[in-house]
Amino acid sequence: MKFFRMKSIYYKFFLFFLTFLLFLISALSLWFISSMRKENQYLKQKYDNFTKQIFKIKIDPQIENCYNLLTKKIVQKNHFFSDGKTIDFIEEFNEKEQLKQKTFFQIDGKTRNFIEIYDINSHKIKKIFFRTDGQRLEKIIEYNRPNQLITETVFQEDGKTVQKIIKKTYNAGIKTS
């Protein structure tokens, strides 16, 4: 009788210890998940001095994608600094027009450096440079596959005046930058 009583006390203590351990683990995991959610709900605002457009990007460090709230599209996060505040560049894929847009940001996270837009074959179509003073340089690159010519049009800072047009041949099998 005494043996069964001792066994039941140890058994009850063991059950209590397991229950307490499970409670502790679940409480810690819930705390960790809630802290990650708060970090994930952090909205970044990036200002482009030229267009005064605000970019809000929801960042999820668990996956390699983030969500652009203005365009309602998934964008690929390529680099995320350890301070959790700046994005090196993001890539956005437009499946309808078969375009890929790459947006580069400066390290301060406030001004956009430049945008590159590619077609489905990863040829650059358009490159827009944004400077810290809010002015921009625009460069459009067009590929003419039948004639195998590249036409490059560079605009001056006002965005209206054509500075130069360069035509050069390219090989369709070789990717040029």
Secondary structure, 3 states (H helix, E strand, C coil): CHHHHHHHHHHHHHHHHHHHHHHHHHHHHHHHHHHHHHHHCCEEEEEECCCCEEEEEEECCCCCEEEECCCCEEEEECCECCCCCCECEEEEEECCCCEEEEEEECCCCCCEEEEEEECCCCCEEEEEEECCCCCEEEEEEEEECCCCEEEEEEECCCCCCEEEEEEEECCCCCCCC
